[in-house]
Amino acid sequence: MNSRVERVLTWTKFKELLIELRPEEIYFAQGHAPLARPPVELRLTFTAEEVQYIFVDTPEESILRRTKILVRTDEYKNPIIGEEAIKKFICTELGRDDIKIRSFELMGGY
């Protein structure tokens, strides 16, 4: 087995790969990005044909730069990216509702 990881730099390319490869599921995680303002990032990943594809988006002010998803703050003023907003964005962009969108954080990742 010769697997590899490929970082995809643009949402357009990541979306093209999702449409072309049609994975059954995609994973997302929110992480701390100390140099971003606010200091949060969205990481999307899926696997197809022994390749793990990773896309990372960071905010500028209160909007993610590449996907334009809104970054909110919780009751403690921590920046968060809403799970429902992520799921809605992916389903809308791909034009499909059969893809499973799972939190990578719940699986002990990132």
Summary of the structure (lengths in Angstrom):
residues: 110
radius of gyration: 13.8
end to end distance: 23.8
largest distance: 46.1
contacts: 282
relative contact order: 0.22
helix: 24%
strand: 39%
